[in-house]
Amino acid sequence: MMNPKTWRLPSDPKWWQAKILSVVILVVLLGGWQYATSRAAFDPTGKTEEELMLLEFNGEIVMNDAGDYVFNEEKTSGVPGPLMVGKKIVEELSHPFHKNGTNDHGIGHLIFYTVSRFSVGFLLASVVAIFVGVIVGLNPVIFHAVNPFLQVLKPISPLAWMPLLLYTVQKPTITAILVVFMASLWPTIANTAFGLSSIDKDYLRVSRMLEFGWFRRLFTVILPAAAPAIVAGLRISFGSALVAVVPAEMLLGELGVGYLTWIEWNNLDIAGVLFAILVVGFVGFLMDALFSKLSKAASYAT
């Protein structure tokens, strides 16, 4: 039986105040956005029949059920309002798993492609980075020898590696995974090495006194003691990889959320671009929340 207390809403008034304030801010932002992007009704006064026909032919205006000309909501020269973006969201979510040809896949498939590339690249980089970080962090000589290289490589944008990676593997899908790999690698190596080099030496002395073997000492003393630094490095790598995967898909033309953003721009569908941006933010929020729960489960409070 599930504990019923688990389902109770928070009783802290500050929690409710924060949520109400968030809703108010959202309503104000949407209202201001709609007001800023709205335009007056179409006025045909002073326009000839030929001019009206030309505007209708170009899709600028359409005729409503009452027989009057109005602006075409599907075609706008500026940023679309939230109502138009909401209509686009409903349209895309109404068939999220369709496949019409090679490049026309539903948003559900595109999210799956992006998350798959991200997960493979991030997990591979995490394993390699922790392994290398352990080797570097446990040996002071190696740490001081390798640290300058880490400081040089760490600030390089992962997208800067993409031309070299694409030239090497010559496969866009693998290149996108490797871009995520490069984005995730350096922060985790640096934090793992720093965490292990900063372990209280008393822990190591006690483990030697208890005659722990090397692997037992690694998994019962060293890694738990360095866990906060390792998790911090993984969080930094996680954010860097999320930022890198979308532009990688855009530049490589690989199906995914980033590809959707670029295609909508090529179609001059600004509402579609905004929808893709919202999808990126929502997917990133969910993945970050999931990672936060996993990191809390893997670490401990001292």
BELRA-V134887 format. One record per run of one state. SS is the DSSP state (H for helix, E for strand, C for the rest). FROM is the first residue (numbers start at 0). TO is the last residue. If there is no record, write none. Layout:
# BELRA-V134887
SS,FROM,TO + SS,FROM,TO
This chain:
# BELRA-V134887
C,0,2 + H,3,6 + C,7,11 + H,12,36 + C,37,47 + H,48,56 + C,57,59 + E,60,62 + C,63,67 + E,68,70 + C,71,80 + H,81,92 + C,93,97 + E,98,98 + C,99,103 + E,104,104 + C,105,105 + H,106,137 + C,138,138 + H,139,153 + C,154,156 + H,157,168 + C,169,170 + H,171,196 + C,197,199 + H,200,208 + C,209,212 + H,213,251 + C,252,255 + H,256,265 + C,266,268 + H,269,297 + C,298,301
